[in-house]
Amino acid sequence: MSRATEESNRRMLRARDAMDRAYAQPLDVPALARIAHVSQAHFTRTFRATFGETPHRYLQRRRVERAMFLLRESDRSVTDICFDVGFGSPGTFSRTFRDIVGLSPRAYRKEAASLDVPTCFAKAWMRPRA
């Protein structure tokens, strides 16, 4: 691997780590591109080439993963969880959750509650696919 590729990967990892840390905050491509020290267009292209999905989709998936945990482990309302993980509206949250997981948030909570297996198995089986 060339030095330039390594540096590019480091920059993309820096931006992805920022998304992992601040997934509930409003993050946009210009802010993430500044973190990676590249232009917006180059950031989007390179992020997709490096990780196989757009920055927006990665951030959505990250938020949905956190929502899945909260739905399994807490009794908080779906609306509260929606806003806590960074979505701006319950409709967008439900649609995105269903696209990624295949179930609505309420159906996921009901199904997760009915599982009587160790948490490590549940996490492996219910992890959303990219």
Order of alpha helices (4+ residues) and beta strands (2+ residues): alpha-alpha-alpha-alpha-alpha-alpha-alpha-alpha
